[in-house]
């Protein structure tokens, strides 16, 4: 009897927490060997939009995710996210205009945890999940990333 009561209390208490900030900006480090500019905006207490822009000398990639975020413990939230990604790949350096440039498109899903420092305007997050690249060819893989963001006033 105690376990169902505890689970019910935890489930309903998750809905009483609001987000700890509205906007943040920073860097995200991905397993693909590159860093990205990262921005996050909360639309309400539990829904956010996150945008990443990054790449290297051969490609540029932009990823957008819609996130459903809930409180886990005092200063840690968990979230589930999904969204599309767009990019451009070149066999040569992206600054050279060559005829073998390729458009890329894919989708991804993430689950992650975010820690907001209680006394300072910084957040740190870790996320992982699958991605499916559809264009130029079907490619299924696994992605993870670490983000550090400054919370805007």
Secondary structure in CASP SS format (residue, H / E / C, confidence):
PFRMAT SS
TARGET T0000
AUTHOR 0000-0000-0000
METHOD secondary structure of the structure
MODEL  1
X C 1.00
X H 1.00
X H 1.00
X H 1.00
X H 1.00
X H 1.00
X H 1.00
X H 1.00
X H 1.00
X H 1.00
X H 1.00
X H 1.00
X H 1.00
X H 1.00
X H 1.00
X H 1.00
X C 1.00
X C 1.00
X C 1.00
X C 1.00
X C 1.00
X C 1.00
X E 1.00
X E 1.00
X E 1.00
X E 1.00
X E 1.00
X E 1.00
X E 1.00
X E 1.00
X C 1.00
X C 1.00
X C 1.00
X C 1.00
X E 1.00
X E 1.00
X E 1.00
X E 1.00
X E 1.00
X E 1.00
X E 1.00
X E 1.00
X C 1.00
X C 1.00
X C 1.00
X C 1.00
X E 1.00
X E 1.00
X E 1.00
X E 1.00
X E 1.00
X E 1.00
X E 1.00
X E 1.00
X E 1.00
X C 1.00
X C 1.00
X C 1.00
X E 1.00
X E 1.00
X E 1.00
X E 1.00
X E 1.00
X E 1.00
X E 1.00
X E 1.00
X E 1.00
X E 1.00
X E 1.00
X E 1.00
X E 1.00
X E 1.00
X E 1.00
X C 1.00
X C 1.00
X E 1.00
X E 1.00
X E 1.00
X E 1.00
X E 1.00
X E 1.00
X E 1.00
X E 1.00
X E 1.00
X E 1.00
X E 1.00
X E 1.00
X E 1.00
X E 1.00
X C 1.00
X C 1.00
X C 1.00
X C 1.00
X C 1.00
X C 1.00
X C 1.00
X C 1.00
X C 1.00
X C 1.00
X C 1.00
X C 1.00
X E 1.00
X E 1.00
X E 1.00
X E 1.00
X E 1.00
X E 1.00
X E 1.00
X E 1.00
X E 1.00
X E 1.00
X E 1.00
X E 1.00
X E 1.00
X E 1.00
X E 1.00
X C 1.00
X C 1.00
X C 1.00
X C 1.00
X C 1.00
X E 1.00
X E 1.00
X E 1.00
X E 1.00
X E 1.00
X E 1.00
X E 1.00
X E 1.00
X E 1.00
X E 1.00
X E 1.00
X E 1.00
X E 1.00
X E 1.00
X C 1.00
X C 1.00
X C 1.00
X E 1.00
X E 1.00
X E 1.00
X E 1.00
X E 1.00
X E 1.00
X E 1.00
X E 1.00
X E 1.00
X E 1.00
X E 1.00
X E 1.00
X E 1.00
X C 1.00
X C 1.00
END
